[in-house]
């Protein structure tokens, strides 16, 4: 299949311009590393071209100041150079007027307010996504403060993903003017809201804007209920289970999903097709981390998704692809990520609802067994609703997030403080102090200096204190570029257990996706002092170093070598 793609690309280029058919010469023998190297260079070339486009647009705007022949002050106030350039490039580039206007205004703003960013962009060190992230984060700042943010973030931005850069930008924006950042935070809380808008195919979206702590606890509750209502034959995706859990928690009833089939296309009769639920008082399903984390042990099939790269094979979607935990699968009820004992076997089947309507004899003429199939579905949903109620009332108390207050120094030597909230990222020091004072958050765990006993080191599951300290050290998944919080990740033995012992120097956080990638054998991993990792691809030979983020909020990207 892939050979056909390469040959097709060559034919298309030759048909477009016969003289340039050597621009894509199929080479099926080219090493994988060489192909990745070519992708890196192509990305740099594209970025340099996009930067040049911005420079040209900004230059056209300067020239457009002399284009108007009619010098009418009123007209000049309504139609400026940016409008004239947008009107010029729209038909030339086959752009809509709105798109052309957006591109021109964006180019002028970046060229005039963020010249240092544009310079790195022109060398291919940044892509368009990261440039736009800098532009968006600094839009609330003065030109002088925007330049200060550039100085703080650009040295590390080249090695960061867009998500890592956004976290670094939030920290830098707070650092350059903490008072203004706290004022914006208070206004954002005043503007909290819940709204709804229509989506496609009979669905709609409910959006809630709340404080970071409240949204974190609400999401964890929904996620816990969703996990504890998963039955043996449940085919719903984890996203669908969360959606159903939200309906049960808010409305206390089953969701109105509509019929699974219609009379025009009824299912064939199958007495074995109805799934059987667990009893509402059945013990909780073990969390993702209840099972041994090493790849040679079975694990829950639901991924702990990478927020920046949703798995196309899953039905899950990140809520926010960059900043929050965005669709990541958290652990089961209780503190996510801790090793828990396996749950017991589910209880007997739920009895049929005595109030359910009896089958319609006439329906059997259409398709025998169809109505029984429908009743089995209603019975299953009713049992799941009971499971949701049980999960809500028996769940463990929510684990309070940690919040740290870290000292940072600006480029001019000014010292200030910025908070770091677990699972969220940078917040103002004032807000962090408030969370600690009110008990909404706790201080991060400190390294105790303890080491496991020989017996503990030969046991797969680490002691609770070591589990906490390793997750606090790592902060996130340790794969290059992954922002999945460590408290929602597996604890992995770098050298697989039992060959590798359960020691601090052999443990690290990996989200479920990258835990499986490591277990595939396509990467070799080495942990150095202070939790520094080196990942080397066995397919391409490329190596990357990742650094623990801990509680400091230092979003240092992976360095390649």
C-alpha positions in Angstrom: 0.0 0.0 0.0 2.7 2.5 1.0 4.7 1.7 -2.2 1.6 2.6 -4.2 1.4 6.0 -2.4 5.0 6.9 -3.3 4.5 5.9 -6.9 1.3 7.9 -7.2 2.9 11.0 -5.7 5.7 10.8 -8.3 3.2 10.4 -11.2 1.1 13.4 -9.9 4.2 15.6 -9.7 5.3 14.6 -13.1 1.9 15.3 -14.6 1.8 18.7 -13.0 5.3 19.6 -14.3 7.1 17.0 -16.4 10.4 18.9 -15.9 10.3 18.4 -12.1 9.5 14.7 -11.8 12.8 14.2 -9.9 11.4 16.3 -7.0 9.9 13.1 -5.6 12.0 10.1 -6.6 10.5 6.9 -5.0 13.2 5.2 -3.0 11.8 2.2 -1.2 15.2 1.4 0.1 15.6 4.7 2.0 16.2 4.2 5.7 13.4 5.2 8.1 15.8 7.6 9.7 16.4 9.3 6.4 12.7 9.8 5.8 12.2 11.3 9.3 15.2 13.7 8.6 13.5 14.7 5.4 10.3 15.5 7.3 12.2 17.7 9.7 13.7 19.6 6.9 10.4 20.0 5.1 8.8 21.4 8.3 11.6 24.0 8.5 11.2 24.9 4.9 7.4 25.3 5.3 7.9 27.5 8.4 10.5 29.7 6.7 8.0 30.1 3.8 5.2 31.1 6.1 7.4 33.6 7.9 8.4 35.1 4.6 4.7 35.4 3.7 4.1 37.4 6.9 7.0 39.7 6.0 5.7 40.3 2.5 2.2 41.0 3.9 3.5 43.5 6.4 5.6 45.1 3.7 2.6 45.4 1.4 0.7 47.2 4.2 3.5 49.8 4.4 3.4 50.4 0.7 -0.4 50.5 0.8 -0.3 53.7 2.8 0.4 55.5 -0.5 -2.1 53.7 -2.7 -5.2 55.8 -2.1 -5.7 58.6 -4.7 -8.7 60.1 -3.0 -7.6 61.7 0.3 -10.8 61.8 2.2 -10.2 61.7 6.0 -13.5 60.0 6.6 -12.7 57.3 4.0 -9.2 56.8 5.2 -10.6 56.2 8.7 -12.9 53.4 7.3 -10.5 51.8 4.8 -6.9 51.4 6.0 -3.8 49.9 4.5 -4.6 46.4 5.9 -8.0 46.5 4.2 -6.5 47.5 0.8 -3.9 44.7 1.0 -6.6 42.1 2.0 -8.6 43.2 -1.0 -5.5 42.8 -3.2 -4.5 39.3 -2.1 -7.9 37.7 -1.7 -8.5 37.1 -5.5 -4.9 36.4 -6.2 -4.6 33.7 -3.5 -8.2 32.4 -3.9 -9.1 33.5 -0.4 -12.3 34.7 1.0 -12.3 38.4 2.1 -12.5 37.4 5.8 -9.6 34.9 5.6 -7.5 37.4 3.7 -8.2 40.1 6.3 -7.3 37.7 9.2 -4.0 36.8 7.6 -3.0 40.4 6.9 -3.9 41.6 10.4 -2.1 38.7 12.0 1.0 39.2 9.9 1.2 42.9 10.8 0.7 42.2 14.5 3.4 39.5 14.6 5.9 41.6 12.5 5.4 44.7 14.6 4.9 43.3 18.2 6.8 40.1 18.1 9.9 40.6 15.9 12.1 38.2 17.8 9.4 35.4 17.4 9.2 36.2 13.7 13.0 35.9 13.4 13.0 32.4 14.9 10.1 31.5 12.7 12.0 32.5 9.6 14.8 30.1 10.5 12.4 27.2 10.8 12.9 26.9 14.6 9.2 27.5 15.2 6.1 26.3 13.3 3.0 28.4 12.7 1.1 26.8 15.6 3.7 27.8 18.1 4.0 31.3 16.6 0.2 31.8 16.9 0.3 30.5 20.5 2.8 33.3 21.4 0.7 35.8 19.6 -2.5 34.7 21.4 -0.8 34.6 24.9 0.7 38.1 24.5 -2.4 39.7 23.1 -3.5 40.9 26.5 -0.1 42.6 27.2 1.5 45.9 26.2 4.2 45.8 23.5 6.9 46.2 26.2 5.6 43.2 28.3 5.1 41.1 25.1 8.8 41.6 24.4 9.6 40.4 27.9 7.6 37.3 27.4 9.5 36.6 24.2 12.8 36.8 26.1 11.5 34.3 28.7 10.1 31.7 26.4 12.0 31.8 23.1 15.2 30.1 24.4 13.3 26.9 25.1 10.5 27.2 22.6 12.4 25.5 19.8 12.4 22.2 21.7 8.8 22.5 23.0 5.5 21.2 21.5 2.7 23.7 21.1 1.1 22.4 24.4 4.4 22.7 26.3 4.9 26.2 24.9 1.4 27.3 26.0 2.1 26.2 29.6 5.4 28.1 29.5 3.6 31.2 28.1 1.0 31.2 30.9 3.8 31.1 33.4 5.7 33.9 31.6 2.6 36.1 31.2 2.0 35.8 35.0 5.7 36.5 35.8 6.0 39.8 33.8 3.0 41.4 35.6 1.6 39.3 38.5 -0.9 41.9 39.6 -2.4 42.2 36.1 -2.6 38.4 35.8 -4.5 38.2 39.1 -6.9 40.9 37.9 -7.6 38.9 34.7 -8.1 35.8 36.8 -10.7 37.4 39.0 -12.5 38.8 35.9 -12.5 35.3 34.3 -14.0 33.8 37.4 -16.7 36.5 37.4 -17.4 35.6 33.8 -17.9 31.9 34.6 -20.8 30.4 32.6 -22.7 27.4 31.3 -24.0 27.5 27.8 -25.3 25.2 25.1 -25.1 25.1 21.4 -26.3 22.7 18.7 -24.0 20.2 17.2 -24.4 17.7 14.4 -26.8 14.8 14.0 -29.2 15.4 16.8 -26.6 16.2 19.5 -25.6 19.4 21.2 -22.6 20.6 23.3 -22.8 21.7 26.9 -19.9 24.0 27.9 -19.0 24.9 31.4 -16.5 27.6 32.3 -15.5 27.2 36.0 -12.5 27.5 38.2 -9.6 25.1 37.5 -10.1 23.3 40.8 -13.9 22.9 40.4 -13.6 21.6 36.8 -10.9 19.1 37.8 -13.0 17.6 40.6 -16.2 17.5 38.4 -14.3 15.8 35.6 -12.8 13.3 38.1 -16.2 12.5 39.5 -17.7 11.9 36.0 -14.7 9.8 35.1 -14.9 7.7 38.2 -18.6 7.0 37.7 -18.0 6.2 34.0 -15.3 3.6 34.9 -17.3 2.0 37.7 -20.3 1.5 35.4 -18.4 -0.4 32.8 -19.9 -3.9 32.6 -18.3 -7.1 31.2 -20.1 -6.8 27.8 -20.2 -3.0 27.7 -19.3 -1.8 24.2 -19.5 1.9 24.9 -16.4 4.0 24.4 -15.0 5.7 27.5 -16.3 9.1 26.1 -19.8 7.6 25.8 -19.6 6.3 29.3 -18.6 9.7 30.6 -21.4 11.4 28.7 -23.9 8.9 30.2 -22.4 9.4 33.7 -22.9 13.2 33.4 -26.6 12.7 32.6 -27.1 10.3 35.5 -25.3 12.6 37.9 -27.2 15.8 36.8 -30.6 14.4 36.0 -30.8 11.2 38.0 -32.1 9.2 35.0 -31.0 7.4 31.9 -30.0 9.5 28.9 -32.5 9.8 26.0 -30.4 8.2 23.3 -33.2 7.3 20.9 -33.9 3.9 19.4 -30.9 1.7 18.5 -32.8 0.5 15.4 -36.0 1.2 13.5 -38.9 -0.9 12.4 -37.6 -0.6 8.9 -34.3 -2.3 9.9 -35.0 -4.4 13.0 -32.2 -6.6 14.3 -32.3 -10.3 13.8 -33.5 -12.3 16.8 -30.6 -13.4 18.9 -31.4 -14.6 22.4 -27.7 -14.5 23.4 -27.2 -10.9 22.3 -28.5 -9.1 25.4 -25.6 -8.1 27.7 -26.0 -8.7 31.4 -25.2 -5.9 33.9 -23.4 -6.1 37.2 -25.4 -5.6 40.3 -25.5 -1.9 41.5 -23.7 -3.0 44.7 -21.0 -4.8 42.9 -17.5 -3.7 43.9 -15.8 -1.0 41.8 -14.0 -2.0 38.6 -10.2 -1.8 39.2 -8.6 1.3 37.9 -6.1 1.4 35.0 -3.3 1.3 37.6 -4.8 -1.5 39.6 -3.2 -4.0 37.1 0.6 -4.3 37.0 1.9 -1.5 34.8 4.5 -3.4 32.9 3.6 -4.3 29.3 4.0 -8.0 29.9 1.0 -7.9 32.2 -2.6 -7.4 31.0 -4.1 -3.9 31.3 -7.4 -2.1 30.9 -8.1 -1.5 27.2 -9.0 2.1 27.7 -6.1 4.4 26.9 -4.7 7.1 29.0 -4.6 9.4 25.9 -2.0 11.8 25.0 -3.8 15.2 25.0 -1.7 16.4 22.0 -2.2 13.4 19.9 -5.6 11.6 20.2 -5.5 8.0 19.1 -7.5 7.6 15.9 -8.3 4.0 16.9 -10.1 5.0 20.0 -13.5 6.7 20.2 -12.0 9.2 22.7 -11.5 12.9 22.0 -9.5 15.4 24.1 -11.6 18.1 25.7 -8.7 20.5 25.2 -5.8 19.2 23.2 -3.1 21.3 24.8 -3.8 22.8 28.2 -5.9 20.5 30.3 -6.1 16.7 30.6 -8.3 17.0 27.5 -9.9 13.6 27.2 -7.4 11.6 29.2 -8.6 8.5 30.9 -8.1 8.9 34.6 -8.0 6.1 37.1 -11.0 4.4 38.7 -12.7 5.7 41.9 -10.3 6.9 44.5 -6.9 8.5 43.9 -6.1 8.0 40.2 -2.9 6.1 39.5 -2.4 4.3 42.8 -2.2 0.5 42.8 -5.4 -1.0 44.2 -6.4 -4.6 44.9 -8.4 -6.2 42.1 -12.1 -6.1 42.4 -14.3 -9.1 43.1 -16.4 -10.9 40.6 -19.6 -9.2 39.7 -22.8 -10.3 41.3 -25.7 -12.1 39.7 -27.8 -10.6 36.9 -30.2 -7.8 37.5 -33.8 -8.9 37.5 -36.2 -7.5 34.9 -37.9 -4.3 35.7 -41.4 -5.3 36.9 -42.9 -2.0 35.6 -41.6 -2.6 32.1 -44.3 -2.9 29.4 -45.0 -6.4 28.3 -44.0 -7.4 24.7 -46.4 -6.5 22.0 -47.6 -9.7 20.3 -48.1 -7.9 17.0 -44.4 -7.0 16.9 -43.4 -10.6 16.7 -45.0 -10.6 13.2 -42.4 -8.1 12.1 -39.4 -9.8 13.5 -39.6 -12.4 16.3 -37.4 -11.5 19.2 -37.1 -7.8 18.3 -39.1 -6.5 21.2 -37.3 -8.8 23.6 -34.1 -7.3 22.3 -35.4 -3.8 23.1 -36.5 -4.8 26.6 -33.1 -6.2 27.3 -31.6 -2.9 26.3 -33.9 -1.0 28.7 -33.1 -3.5 31.4 -29.3 -2.9 30.9 -29.6 0.9 30.9 -31.6 0.8 34.1 -29.0 -1.3 35.8 -26.3 1.0 34.6 -28.2 4.0 36.1 -28.2 2.1 39.4 -24.5 1.4 39.1 -24.0 5.2 38.6 -25.8 6.0 41.8 -23.8 3.4 43.7 -20.6 4.7 42.3 -21.4 8.3 43.2 -22.4 7.4 46.8 -19.6 5.0 47.6 -16.7 6.7 45.9 -13.7 7.6 47.9 -13.3 11.3 48.9 -11.7 13.2 46.0 -8.0 13.6 46.3 -7.1 17.3 46.7 -4.6 18.5 44.0 -1.3 19.8 45.1 -0.3 23.4 44.4 3.3 24.8 44.5 4.5 28.4 44.7 7.8 28.8 42.8 10.2 31.7 42.6 11.1 32.9 39.1 13.5 35.6 37.9 12.7 37.7 34.9 15.3 38.8 32.3 15.8 42.1 34.1 16.6 40.4 37.4 13.1 41.0 38.9 12.1 38.2 41.3 8.4 37.1 41.4 6.4 34.1 42.4 4.2 31.9 40.2 1.9 29.0 41.3 1.7 25.6 39.7 -1.5 23.6 40.1 -1.5 19.9 39.6 -3.2 18.8 36.4 -3.6 22.4 35.2 -0.4 24.3 35.2 0.6 27.9 36.0 -1.6 30.1 38.2 -1.1 33.3 40.1 0.7 33.1 43.4 -2.3 34.9 45.0 -4.7 32.2 43.8 -2.3 29.4 44.9 -2.1 30.9 48.4 -5.9 31.0 48.5 -6.2 27.4 47.5 -3.7 26.4 50.3 -5.4 28.6 52.9 -8.9 27.3 52.2 -7.8 23.6 52.0 -8.9 23.3 48.4 -5.3 22.1 47.6 -2.3 20.8 49.5 1.4 21.3 49.3 3.2 18.9 46.9 4.9 15.9 48.5 8.5 16.4 49.3 11.2 13.9 48.7 11.6 11.8 51.8 15.0 10.4 51.0 13.7 6.9 51.8 14.5 3.9 49.7 12.4 0.7 49.4 13.4 -2.2 51.6 14.8 -5.3 49.8 11.5 -7.0 50.1 9.6 -3.9 48.7 12.1 -3.6 45.8 11.3 -7.2 44.8 7.5 -6.4 44.9 5.9 -5.1 41.7 3.8 -2.4 43.3 5.7 0.4 44.9 4.9 1.7 48.4 2.4 4.5 48.5 5.0 7.0 49.6 7.3 6.1 46.6 4.4 6.2 44.2 3.6 9.7 45.3 7.2 10.9 45.2 7.9 9.6 41.7 4.8 11.1 40.3 5.6 14.4 41.9 9.1 14.3 40.5 8.0 13.5 36.9 4.9 15.8 36.7 3.9 14.4 33.4 4.3 11.3 31.2 8.0 11.0 30.4 7.7 10.4 26.6 9.0 13.3 24.5 6.4 16.0 24.1 3.6 14.3 26.2 1.7 16.5 28.7 -0.4 13.8 30.3 -0.3 14.5 34.0 1.7 11.9 36.1 -1.2 11.3 38.4 -3.2 10.0 35.5 -0.4 7.8 34.2 1.0 4.4 34.8 4.1 3.9 36.9 6.5 2.0 34.6 9.6 0.0 35.4 12.2 1.3 33.0 13.9 -2.1 33.2 10.9 -4.4 33.2 10.0 -6.2 36.4 11.2 -8.6 37.8 14.5 -8.1 36.0 14.3 -4.5 37.1 13.6 -3.8 40.7 11.0 -1.4 42.2 13.3 1.5 42.9 13.1 5.2 42.4 15.8 5.1 39.8 13.8 2.4 37.9 10.3 4.0 38.0 8.7 6.7 35.9 5.3 7.9 34.8 4.1 6.9 31.3 0.6 7.5 30.0 -1.1 4.3 28.7 -0.4 5.1 25.1 3.3 5.6 25.5 3.5 2.7 28.0 2.4 0.5 25.2 4.7 2.2 22.7 7.6 1.4 25.1 6.4 -2.2 25.4 6.4 -2.6 21.6 10.2 -2.8 21.6 10.5 0.1 19.1 12.2 2.3 21.7 15.0 1.8 24.2 14.8 3.8 27.4 17.5 4.7 29.9 16.9 6.7 33.1 19.8 8.8 34.4 20.4 10.7 37.6 17.6 13.0 38.9 15.0 11.3 36.7 16.4 12.3 33.3 15.3 10.0 30.5 17.0 9.2 27.1 14.6 7.7 24.5 16.2 6.1 21.4 14.2 4.8 18.5 15.3 1.4 17.3 13.8 2.1 13.9 15.5 5.4 13.1 18.3 5.8 15.7 17.0 9.2 16.7 17.5 10.0 20.4 15.7 12.4 22.7 16.3 13.5 26.3 13.3 14.4 28.5 13.5 16.1 31.9 11.3 15.7 34.9 8.9 18.7 35.3 8.1 18.1 38.9 6.2 20.8 40.7 8.3 23.7 39.5 6.3 24.5 36.3 9.5 24.4 34.2 8.1 23.1 30.9 11.4 22.2 29.3 11.0 20.4 26.0 12.7 17.3 24.8 16.1 17.8 23.3 17.1 15.7 20.3 20.6 14.4 19.6 
